[in-house]
Amino acid sequence: MKDEDKLKFHMKLRLYRRERDFGPGVTALMELVKEKGSLSAATKEMGMAYSKAWKIIKHAEEDLGITLMEGRSGGNSGGGTVLTKEGEELLTKYQQFTKESQIEAEKIFKRIFADFDS
């Protein structure tokens, strides 16, 4: 059996208090803002409307009770967007959580489905 035909799994982890609104999408947006220093540049790369990105971020912030990113006025050098200290910390912890969860889930998957594709 080809590797591409073997059984696989996919997990999507989200953090939330009431609504499931902090997950892979918000994380990708935050990673791009961190890299590019601009929400506008991040949304362009993702092919997402700027207004939609702000709504997604604001919903996550409201649910989690922390500010994830903030805009900065720029004067001559232009403005930008940066992650807050709390946003950086949450992003780092979420990335660690998803990485470790994936490793453990792969172990469980292999144990439970070891003979499935035999």
N, C-alpha and C positions, 0 to 999 in steps of 0.2 A: 504494500500500500504506500502510495506517495505521501510524503509529509504533509502536503497541502490538503489531502483528503482525510487526515486524521482528526478526531474529535478535539475541539479546543474549547476554551471558555473565555468570557470577558466579564470583568467587574467594573462597576462605576461606583465610587465611594463619594458620599456627600456629607458635609457637616451642617448641622442646623440646630436651632432651638425649636422653632415652630414650622418653618417652611424649608424645604430642601433646596436651598438656593446657593450653596457654596460647594462647588464641585469642579470637574474638569474644565468647564467653560470659563468660569471666573478665574480659575488658576492660570489658564492659558493667557487670558487677558492681563492678569497681574504680572506674569512672567515677561510679556512683551512690553508693558509699561516700564518695568524695571530695566529691561534691556535698552529701550529706545528713549526713555525719559519723557514720553508723550502718550497720552491716551489717544490722541488723534492719529498718530503714527501706528499705534497698536491696532486700532480699529480698521485702518486702511489695510494693514497686512492680513487681518482676519476676514476682511470683506464684510464688516459689520458697521451698521450706522452708529455714529457717535452717540446719538440720543439713546439708542438701545443699550449701548455699553454702560452709559451712566445709570440707566434704570436698573440694569442687572446689578451693578456695583451697589447702588443705593438700597436695593432690596436685601442684598446680602448683609450690608452694614446694619440695617435696621433689625434684621433677625439676629445677628450675632452680637449686636450692641457695641461694636467697635468701628472706627473709621479705618478703611483699608488703604485709601489713597487720597491725595490732596493735590489740587492744582496750585501752581506757583505763577505769580505774575513775573514777567521777565524784563520789562523795559527794553533796552537795546538788544539784549541777547535773546529775547523772546521768552515766552512762558514755557510751561511744561507740566508734567504730572509726575509725582513721586509716590512710592509706597510709604505709608506711615510706619513707624517702628512696630506698631501692633500688626499692621498688614504684613510686613516682612516676616515677623515671628510666626504668624498664622500660616503664611505660605510655606515657610521652611518646615514647620511641623506637619502640615498637610502632605507635603511631598515625601517626608520621611514615613508618615503613616501609610500612604498609598504604596510606597516601595516595599515596606516590610509586609504589608498585607498581601501584596502580589506574590511575594516569595513564599509566604505561608500557604496561601491559596493554591499555588502550584504544587506544593508538597501534598496537600490534601487531595487535589484533583488527581494527581498521579497515583496515589494510594487507592482511591475509590474507583477510578476508571482504568486501572492498569490493564485489565484484560478486555476492555471494550472493543478495541480495534484489532483484536487477535484474529 
